[in-house]
Amino acid sequence: MQYFDSFDWGRWSAPALSGLRIVLIVALAWIAIAVMQRAVRVVRLRVQNRLGGTDGASRAETLGRVVRYLIALVVSAVAVMLVLAEVGVSLAPILGAAGVVGLAIGFGAQSLVKDYFTGFFLLFEDQIRTGDVVNIAGIGGSVEDITLRHVRLRDYDGNVHFIPNGLITTVTNMSRSFAHAVVDIGVSYRESVDEVMAVMAEVGAAFRADPVHAARILADLEIAGVERLDDSAVVLRCRFKVAPLQQWTVRREFLRRLKAAFDERGIEIPFPHVTVYAGIAKDGTAPSLPLRMQRDPNEPALAADETAS
C-alpha cells in the first residue's frame, strides 16, 4: 500500500495515455479495414450476380481484390503515421524522404504504374472479357487471360501474345452483342446487276432458312448494292447480322453457296486477264494488228510430212 502511495502517477500518466491511444489507433485501423473490406466483398457479390458467368465473376473478383488491397494500404499508412506521432517521431522528415523516394520510384516504374491503371479501367469498364476476339496494340486474337498487368492473346496461327496494358490505347472488340458478316462479290461487266442481286437474295434467304445455320444469322441478308467498279469486275456489297464470333463462319458458307449458284446460272466471276486493243482511227476503221511467228534457230527443222500436216 505504501508503494502505491509513493508511486509517481504524474510521471507515468502521459506515457500510459499515449500507449492507450496507440492501442486505440491500431484497434480502430483494424476494425476500419475489416469493415470496409467486408463492404467491398458484399458489393462484389452483388456485382458478380448481376454480371453472371465465370468471366463476370473473375472480373469482379479482380476488382474487389484491388480495392481491398488499396483500402488496407491507405488505412495502414494513416495508422502508422498516427502511431509515430504518438511516440514523438517527427513526421516531416519522413514525409519528405518518402516523397523523394516515391518520386524516384514513380519515374523508374511509370510504365508499370501505367499498366496497372490501364488494366484497372479495362476491367472496370468491361472493355474486354475472356473469350472475346479483339484487336489491341495492332495484334488481333482471342483473349485468354486479363490481369492488371497484361492481356494474353492467342492469334489464329496459335501464337500467344502478352500485351502490357500500358500499350493499349484503342480496343476493337469484335464479339459484343452481334456482328456483321460483310461480303463483297465481284461479277463480270457483262452480267446484269439486278439479276445478280436477285440471286444473292435467293441464296441468302435459303441460307438463313437452313436449320444448321439459323441460330448464327439474326436477320435477313442486307444488300447494299454496287460498292465499286474495278478494272475487270463490278463489286456488290452485302451483309448478314450474325451472332457474336459467327461472322467468319457465315461469310465462308455464304460464299460457298453463292459460288455454286453462280455456276448453275452461268454468272461469270471475273479473273485477271489482259485484252490487247489496237485502237480505232478517226474514221472508225481499226488498224490491223501485226503478228509474226518466228522459229527458234536452235530447234531442229521439221520434216516435210510434219510440215504438211
C-alpha positions as a LaTeX table, in Angstrom:
\begin{tabular}{lrrr}
\hline
Residue & $x$ (\AA) & $y$ (\AA) & $z$ (\AA) \\
\hline
Met1 & 0.00 & 0.00 & 0.00 \\
Gln2 & 2.89 & 2.28 & 0.83 \\
Tyr3 & 4.33 & 1.53 & $-2.67$ \\
Phe4 & 1.20 & 2.82 & $-4.38$ \\
Asp5 & 1.17 & 5.87 & $-2.14$ \\
Ser6 & 4.73 & 6.72 & $-3.14$ \\
Phe7 & 4.19 & 5.95 & $-6.89$ \\
Asp8 & 4.64 & 8.99 & $-9.16$ \\
Trp9 & 1.38 & 8.88 & $-11.09$ \\
Gly10 & 2.02 & 12.18 & $-12.83$ \\
Arg11 & 5.26 & 10.90 & $-14.33$ \\
Trp12 & 3.69 & 7.80 & $-15.88$ \\
Ser13 & 0.25 & 9.14 & $-16.77$ \\
Ala14 & 1.35 & 10.69 & $-20.08$ \\
Pro15 & 3.10 & 7.52 & $-21.41$ \\
Ala16 & 0.16 & 5.44 & $-20.28$ \\
Leu17 & $-2.30$ & 7.66 & $-22.11$ \\
Ser18 & $-0.07$ & 7.64 & $-25.18$ \\
Gly19 & 0.07 & 3.83 & $-25.08$ \\
Leu20 & $-3.69$ & 3.65 & $-24.75$ \\
Arg21 & $-4.08$ & 5.97 & $-27.74$ \\
Ile22 & $-1.69$ & 3.79 & $-29.77$ \\
Val23 & $-3.69$ & 0.69 & $-28.88$ \\
Leu24 & $-6.88$ & 2.54 & $-29.78$ \\
Ile25 & $-5.44$ & 3.68 & $-33.13$ \\
Val26 & $-4.33$ & 0.15 & $-34.03$ \\
Ala27 & $-7.69$ & $-1.28$ & $-32.99$ \\
Leu28 & $-9.67$ & 1.33 & $-34.93$ \\
Ala29 & $-7.46$ & 0.79 & $-38.00$ \\
Trp30 & $-8.00$ & $-2.98$ & $-37.82$ \\
Ile31 & $-11.77$ & $-2.50$ & $-37.41$ \\
Ala32 & $-11.89$ & 0.01 & $-40.27$ \\
Ile33 & $-10.02$ & $-2.33$ & $-42.61$ \\
Ala34 & $-12.23$ & $-5.27$ & $-41.68$ \\
Val35 & $-15.48$ & $-3.29$ & $-42.09$ \\
Met36 & $-14.52$ & $-1.68$ & $-45.42$ \\
Gln37 & $-13.20$ & $-4.91$ & $-46.87$ \\
Arg38 & $-16.37$ & $-6.64$ & $-45.78$ \\
Ala39 & $-18.38$ & $-3.94$ & $-47.57$ \\
Val40 & $-16.26$ & $-4.46$ & $-50.69$ \\
Arg41 & $-16.98$ & $-8.20$ & $-50.61$ \\
Val42 & $-20.73$ & $-7.55$ & $-50.34$ \\
Val43 & $-20.64$ & $-5.14$ & $-53.26$ \\
Arg44 & $-18.50$ & $-7.56$ & $-55.24$ \\
Leu45 & $-21.01$ & $-10.38$ & $-54.74$ \\
Arg46 & $-23.86$ & $-8.16$ & $-55.91$ \\
Val47 & $-21.94$ & $-7.06$ & $-58.98$ \\
Gln48 & $-20.95$ & $-10.67$ & $-59.66$ \\
Asn49 & $-24.58$ & $-11.81$ & $-59.51$ \\
Arg50 & $-25.58$ & $-9.01$ & $-61.84$ \\
Leu51 & $-22.87$ & $-9.75$ & $-64.39$ \\
Gly52 & $-23.24$ & $-13.52$ & $-64.31$ \\
Gly53 & $-20.92$ & $-16.06$ & $-65.90$ \\
Thr54 & $-17.43$ & $-17.14$ & $-64.96$ \\
Asp55 & $-15.84$ & $-14.17$ & $-66.72$ \\
Gly56 & $-18.02$ & $-11.69$ & $-64.82$ \\
Ala57 & $-17.12$ & $-13.42$ & $-61.57$ \\
Ser58 & $-13.41$ & $-13.29$ & $-62.41$ \\
Arg59 & $-13.60$ & $-9.60$ & $-63.32$ \\
Ala60 & $-15.49$ & $-8.73$ & $-60.14$ \\
Glu61 & $-13.04$ & $-10.74$ & $-58.03$ \\
Thr62 & $-10.05$ & $-8.97$ & $-59.60$ \\
Leu63 & $-11.52$ & $-5.52$ & $-59.00$ \\
Gly64 & $-12.54$ & $-6.45$ & $-55.45$ \\
Arg65 & $-9.05$ & $-7.70$ & $-54.68$ \\
Val66 & $-7.51$ & $-4.45$ & $-55.93$ \\
Val67 & $-9.91$ & $-2.29$ & $-53.89$ \\
Arg68 & $-9.33$ & $-4.34$ & $-50.73$ \\
Tyr69 & $-5.58$ & $-4.02$ & $-51.17$ \\
Leu70 & $-5.83$ & $-0.24$ & $-51.60$ \\
Ile71 & $-8.04$ & 0.06 & $-48.51$ \\
Ala72 & $-5.59$ & $-1.92$ & $-46.37$ \\
Leu73 & $-2.65$ & 0.09 & $-47.71$ \\
Val74 & $-4.19$ & 3.53 & $-47.12$ \\
Val75 & $-5.63$ & 2.79 & $-43.67$ \\
Ser76 & $-2.40$ & 1.12 & $-42.53$ \\
Ala77 & $-0.32$ & 4.08 & $-43.73$ \\
Val78 & $-2.53$ & 6.53 & $-41.83$ \\
Ala79 & $-2.40$ & 4.38 & $-38.69$ \\
Val80 & 1.41 & 4.13 & $-38.83$ \\
Met81 & 1.74 & 7.90 & $-39.14$ \\
Leu82 & $-0.58$ & 8.45 & $-36.17$ \\
Val83 & 1.34 & 5.94 & $-34.07$ \\
Leu84 & 4.66 & 7.59 & $-34.93$ \\
Ala85 & 3.22 & 10.94 & $-33.94$ \\
Glu86 & 2.15 & 9.50 & $-30.58$ \\
Val87 & 5.63 & 8.10 & $-30.00$ \\
Gly88 & 7.10 & 11.51 & $-30.65$ \\
Val89 & 8.71 & 10.90 & $-34.01$ \\
Ser90 & 8.60 & 13.92 & $-36.28$ \\
Leu91 & 6.75 & 13.10 & $-39.49$ \\
Ala92 & 8.09 & 15.98 & $-41.57$ \\
Pro93 & 11.48 & 14.38 & $-42.43$ \\
Ile94 & 9.83 & 11.01 & $-43.02$ \\
Leu95 & 7.22 & 12.50 & $-45.34$ \\
Gly96 & 9.90 & 14.46 & $-47.18$ \\
Ala97 & 12.07 & 11.39 & $-47.66$ \\
Ala98 & 9.05 & 9.34 & $-48.67$ \\
Gly99 & 8.17 & 11.98 & $-51.23$ \\
Val100 & 11.64 & 11.87 & $-52.77$ \\
Val101 & 11.70 & 8.06 & $-52.80$ \\
Gly102 & 8.19 & 7.92 & $-54.21$ \\
Leu103 & 9.15 & 10.37 & $-56.95$ \\
Ala104 & 12.20 & 8.29 & $-57.88$ \\
Ile105 & 10.17 & 5.08 & $-57.91$ \\
Gly106 & 7.47 & 6.80 & $-59.93$ \\
Phe107 & 9.95 & 7.81 & $-62.63$ \\
Gly108 & 11.57 & 4.40 & $-62.68$ \\
Ala109 & 8.36 & 2.36 & $-62.70$ \\
Gln110 & 6.00 & 4.69 & $-64.53$ \\
Ser111 & 5.34 & 2.11 & $-67.25$ \\
Leu112 & 4.41 & $-0.45$ & $-64.59$ \\
Val113 & 2.08 & 2.04 & $-62.86$ \\
Lys114 & 0.52 & 2.84 & $-66.24$ \\
Asp115 & $-0.04$ & $-0.88$ & $-66.87$ \\
Tyr116 & $-1.90$ & $-1.27$ & $-63.58$ \\
Phe117 & $-4.04$ & 1.84 & $-64.02$ \\
Thr118 & $-4.96$ & 0.90 & $-67.58$ \\
Gly119 & $-5.70$ & $-2.69$ & $-66.55$ \\
Phe120 & $-7.94$ & $-1.48$ & $-63.74$ \\
Phe121 & $-10.07$ & 0.61 & $-66.10$ \\
Leu122 & $-10.14$ & $-2.14$ & $-68.74$ \\
Leu123 & $-11.74$ & $-4.40$ & $-66.14$ \\
Phe124 & $-13.87$ & $-1.71$ & $-64.51$ \\
Glu125 & $-15.36$ & $-0.51$ & $-67.80$ \\
Asp126 & $-15.78$ & $-4.08$ & $-69.10$ \\
Gln127 & $-13.95$ & $-3.33$ & $-72.33$ \\
Ile128 & $-12.51$ & $-6.84$ & $-72.67$ \\
Arg129 & $-13.65$ & $-10.22$ & $-71.43$ \\
Thr130 & $-12.06$ & $-13.64$ & $-71.55$ \\
Gly131 & $-13.03$ & $-15.31$ & $-74.83$ \\
Asp132 & $-13.54$ & $-12.06$ & $-76.76$ \\
Val133 & $-11.90$ & $-11.62$ & $-80.15$ \\
Val134 & $-10.20$ & $-8.25$ & $-80.11$ \\
Asn135 & $-7.60$ & $-6.16$ & $-81.86$ \\
Ile136 & $-5.32$ & $-4.27$ & $-79.48$ \\
Ala137 & $-1.89$ & $-2.73$ & $-79.98$ \\
Gly138 & $-2.01$ & $-3.86$ & $-83.62$ \\
Ile139 & $-2.46$ & $-7.54$ & $-82.69$ \\
Gly140 & $-5.67$ & $-9.50$ & $-83.16$ \\
Gly141 & $-6.69$ & $-12.69$ & $-81.42$ \\
Ser142 & $-8.80$ & $-14.38$ & $-78.77$ \\
Val143 & $-8.44$ & $-13.15$ & $-75.19$ \\
Glu144 & $-7.25$ & $-15.97$ & $-72.93$ \\
Asp145 & $-6.48$ & $-14.02$ & $-69.76$ \\
Ile146 & $-6.78$ & $-10.47$ & $-68.38$ \\
Thr147 & $-4.81$ & $-9.17$ & $-65.42$ \\
Leu148 & $-3.96$ & $-5.73$ & $-64.13$ \\
Arg149 & $-0.53$ & $-6.14$ & $-65.74$ \\
His150 & $-1.22$ & $-7.58$ & $-69.20$ \\
Val151 & $-3.67$ & $-9.15$ & $-71.65$ \\
Arg152 & $-2.87$ & $-12.57$ & $-73.11$ \\
Leu153 & $-3.99$ & $-13.11$ & $-76.70$ \\
Arg154 & $-3.83$ & $-16.16$ & $-78.96$ \\
Asp155 & $-3.99$ & $-15.45$ & $-82.69$ \\
Tyr156 & $-5.34$ & $-17.62$ & $-85.50$ \\
Asp157 & $-1.97$ & $-19.33$ & $-86.01$ \\
Gly158 & $-1.87$ & $-20.34$ & $-82.34$ \\
Asn159 & 0.78 & $-17.82$ & $-81.32$ \\
Val160 & 0.40 & $-16.38$ & $-77.80$ \\
His161 & 0.95 & $-12.65$ & $-77.30$ \\
Phe162 & 1.42 & $-10.94$ & $-73.92$ \\
Ile163 & 0.49 & $-7.28$ & $-74.31$ \\
Pro164 & 1.21 & $-4.86$ & $-71.42$ \\
Asn165 & $-1.89$ & $-2.86$ & $-70.60$ \\
Gly166 & 0.05 & 0.38 & $-70.86$ \\
Leu167 & 0.40 & $-0.17$ & $-74.62$ \\
Ile168 & $-3.36$ & $-0.41$ & $-75.13$ \\
Thr169 & $-4.79$ & 2.86 & $-76.42$ \\
Thr170 & $-7.66$ & 1.54 & $-78.56$ \\
Val171 & $-9.68$ & $-1.65$ & $-78.15$ \\
Thr172 & $-11.54$ & $-3.11$ & $-81.12$ \\
Asn173 & $-13.88$ & $-5.77$ & $-79.78$ \\
Met174 & $-15.42$ & $-8.00$ & $-82.46$ \\
Ser175 & $-17.57$ & $-10.18$ & $-80.19$ \\
Arg176 & $-20.10$ & $-7.99$ & $-78.37$ \\
Ser177 & $-23.88$ & $-8.40$ & $-78.75$ \\
Phe178 & $-23.79$ & $-9.04$ & $-82.51$ \\
Ala179 & $-21.56$ & $-8.70$ & $-85.58$ \\
His180 & $-21.90$ & $-8.18$ & $-89.32$ \\
Ala181 & $-20.61$ & $-10.62$ & $-91.90$ \\
Val182 & $-19.72$ & $-8.25$ & $-94.75$ \\
Val183 & $-19.31$ & $-9.88$ & $-98.16$ \\
Asp184 & $-18.04$ & $-8.24$ & $-101.37$ \\
Ile185 & $-18.99$ & $-10.07$ & $-104.58$ \\
Gly186 & $-17.27$ & $-9.38$ & $-107.91$ \\
Val187 & $-19.07$ & $-10.20$ & $-111.19$ \\
Ser188 & $-18.24$ & $-9.57$ & $-114.82$ \\
Tyr189 & $-19.31$ & $-6.35$ & $-116.55$ \\
Arg190 & $-21.45$ & $-8.34$ & $-118.97$ \\
Glu191 & $-23.71$ & $-9.59$ & $-116.16$ \\
Ser192 & $-26.96$ & $-7.89$ & $-115.17$ \\
Val193 & $-26.58$ & $-6.31$ & $-111.74$ \\
Asp194 & $-30.28$ & $-6.78$ & $-110.97$ \\
Glu195 & $-30.08$ & $-10.48$ & $-111.83$ \\
Val196 & $-27.01$ & $-10.96$ & $-109.67$ \\
Met197 & $-28.65$ & $-9.18$ & $-106.72$ \\
Ala198 & $-31.74$ & $-11.38$ & $-107.12$ \\
Val199 & $-29.55$ & $-14.50$ & $-106.97$ \\
Met200 & $-27.77$ & $-13.15$ & $-103.88$ \\
Ala201 & $-31.11$ & $-12.52$ & $-102.15$ \\
Glu202 & $-32.34$ & $-16.01$ & $-103.05$ \\
Val203 & $-29.19$ & $-17.69$ & $-101.75$ \\
Gly204 & $-29.26$ & $-15.55$ & $-98.60$ \\
Ala205 & $-32.90$ & $-16.49$ & $-97.84$ \\
Ala206 & $-32.17$ & $-20.20$ & $-98.31$ \\
Phe207 & $-29.06$ & $-19.88$ & $-96.19$ \\
Arg208 & $-30.95$ & $-18.33$ & $-93.28$ \\
Ala209 & $-33.72$ & $-20.93$ & $-93.54$ \\
Asp210 & $-31.17$ & $-23.74$ & $-93.14$ \\
Pro211 & $-31.66$ & $-25.10$ & $-89.58$ \\
Val212 & $-27.94$ & $-25.80$ & $-89.29$ \\
His213 & $-27.12$ & $-22.10$ & $-89.63$ \\
Ala214 & $-30.35$ & $-20.46$ & $-88.44$ \\
Ala215 & $-29.01$ & $-19.76$ & $-84.94$ \\
Arg216 & $-25.97$ & $-17.96$ & $-86.34$ \\
Ile217 & $-27.92$ & $-15.49$ & $-88.53$ \\
Leu218 & $-30.00$ & $-12.84$ & $-86.74$ \\
Ala219 & $-31.54$ & $-11.01$ & $-89.72$ \\
Asp220 & $-32.16$ & $-11.33$ & $-93.45$ \\
Leu221 & $-29.47$ & $-10.55$ & $-95.97$ \\
Glu222 & $-29.00$ & $-6.81$ & $-96.47$ \\
Ile223 & $-27.80$ & $-5.93$ & $-99.98$ \\
Ala224 & $-26.16$ & $-2.51$ & $-100.13$ \\
Gly225 & $-25.75$ & $-2.52$ & $-103.92$ \\
Val226 & $-22.82$ & $-1.66$ & $-106.17$ \\
Glu227 & $-19.82$ & $-0.90$ & $-103.97$ \\
Arg228 & $-17.29$ & $-0.01$ & $-106.71$ \\
Leu229 & $-16.31$ & $-0.55$ & $-110.31$ \\
Asp230 & $-12.97$ & $-2.31$ & $-110.51$ \\
Asp231 & $-10.80$ & $-2.88$ & $-113.57$ \\
Ser232 & $-12.47$ & $-6.13$ & $-114.54$ \\
Ala233 & $-15.36$ & $-6.54$ & $-112.09$ \\
Val234 & $-18.48$ & $-4.92$ & $-110.71$ \\
Val235 & $-18.27$ & $-5.32$ & $-106.92$ \\
Leu236 & $-21.54$ & $-5.75$ & $-105.00$ \\
Arg237 & $-21.65$ & $-5.50$ & $-101.20$ \\
Cys238 & $-24.00$ & $-7.26$ & $-98.79$ \\
Arg239 & $-24.00$ & $-8.28$ & $-95.14$ \\
Phe240 & $-25.65$ & $-10.54$ & $-92.57$ \\
Lys241 & $-26.34$ & $-9.57$ & $-88.97$ \\
Val242 & $-24.99$ & $-12.55$ & $-87.04$ \\
Ala243 & $-24.35$ & $-13.78$ & $-83.52$ \\
Pro244 & $-21.03$ & $-12.82$ & $-81.90$ \\
Leu245 & $-17.97$ & $-14.57$ & $-83.37$ \\
Gln246 & $-20.02$ & $-16.12$ & $-86.18$ \\
Gln247 & $-19.21$ & $-13.56$ & $-88.89$ \\
Trp248 & $-16.34$ & $-15.57$ & $-90.36$ \\
Thr249 & $-18.27$ & $-18.86$ & $-90.47$ \\
Val250 & $-21.30$ & $-17.22$ & $-92.06$ \\
Arg251 & $-19.20$ & $-15.38$ & $-94.62$ \\
Arg252 & $-17.35$ & $-18.51$ & $-95.75$ \\
Glu253 & $-20.52$ & $-20.61$ & $-96.06$ \\
Phe254 & $-22.38$ & $-17.87$ & $-97.94$ \\
Leu255 & $-19.53$ & $-17.53$ & $-100.43$ \\
Arg256 & $-19.52$ & $-21.30$ & $-100.98$ \\
Arg257 & $-23.27$ & $-21.34$ & $-101.67$ \\
Leu258 & $-23.10$ & $-18.26$ & $-103.88$ \\
Lys259 & $-20.31$ & $-19.77$ & $-106.00$ \\
Ala260 & $-22.46$ & $-22.84$ & $-106.61$ \\
Ala261 & $-25.46$ & $-20.66$ & $-107.54$ \\
Phe262 & $-23.37$ & $-18.56$ & $-109.97$ \\
Asp263 & $-22.01$ & $-21.70$ & $-111.64$ \\
Glu264 & $-25.52$ & $-23.09$ & $-112.01$ \\
Arg265 & $-26.85$ & $-19.89$ & $-113.66$ \\
Gly266 & $-23.76$ & $-19.18$ & $-115.74$ \\
Ile267 & $-22.88$ & $-15.93$ & $-113.97$ \\
Glu268 & $-19.23$ & $-15.15$ & $-114.54$ \\
Ile269 & $-16.93$ & $-14.43$ & $-111.64$ \\
Pro270 & $-14.13$ & $-12.45$ & $-113.32$ \\
Phe271 & $-10.48$ & $-13.28$ & $-113.11$ \\
Pro272 & $-7.48$ & $-11.13$ & $-114.06$ \\
His273 & $-6.91$ & $-11.06$ & $-117.84$ \\
Val274 & $-5.43$ & $-8.74$ & $-120.46$ \\
Thr275 & $-7.23$ & $-7.50$ & $-123.59$ \\
Val276 & $-4.97$ & $-6.32$ & $-126.45$ \\
Tyr277 & $-6.56$ & $-3.29$ & $-128.12$ \\
Ala278 & $-5.03$ & $-1.88$ & $-131.32$ \\
Gly279 & $-7.12$ & 1.29 & $-131.28$ \\
Ile280 & $-9.57$ & 2.85 & $-133.77$ \\
Ala281 & $-8.83$ & 5.57 & $-136.28$ \\
Lys282 & $-10.96$ & 8.73 & $-136.51$ \\
Asp283 & $-12.87$ & 7.36 & $-139.49$ \\
Gly284 & $-13.88$ & 4.30 & $-137.45$ \\
Thr285 & $-11.56$ & 1.81 & $-139.09$ \\
Ala286 & $-9.41$ & $-0.42$ & $-136.92$ \\
Pro287 & $-5.79$ & $-0.91$ & $-137.94$ \\
Ser288 & $-4.52$ & $-4.41$ & $-138.45$ \\
Leu289 & $-2.70$ & $-5.96$ & $-135.56$ \\
Pro290 & 0.67 & $-7.21$ & $-136.84$ \\
Leu291 & 1.57 & $-10.69$ & $-135.75$ \\
Arg292 & 4.72 & $-12.58$ & $-136.59$ \\
Met293 & 5.74 & $-16.12$ & $-135.71$ \\
Gln294 & 9.44 & $-16.80$ & $-135.57$ \\
Arg295 & 11.03 & $-20.21$ & $-135.17$ \\
Asp296 & 13.88 & $-20.67$ & $-132.74$ \\
Pro297 & 17.01 & $-21.30$ & $-134.88$ \\
Asn298 & 18.24 & $-23.78$ & $-132.28$ \\
Glu299 & 15.24 & $-26.06$ & $-132.83$ \\
Pro300 & 15.60 & $-28.83$ & $-135.45$ \\
Ala301 & 13.77 & $-28.26$ & $-138.72$ \\
Leu302 & 10.50 & $-30.14$ & $-139.17$ \\
Ala303 & 10.29 & $-32.93$ & $-141.67$ \\
Ala304 & 8.32 & $-32.32$ & $-144.87$ \\
Asp305 & 5.47 & $-34.63$ & $-143.89$ \\
Glu306 & 5.20 & $-32.98$ & $-140.45$ \\
Thr307 & 5.15 & $-29.55$ & $-142.11$ \\
Ala308 & 2.38 & $-30.64$ & $-144.42$ \\
Ser309 & 0.34 & $-32.00$ & $-141.60$ \\
\hline
\end{tabular}
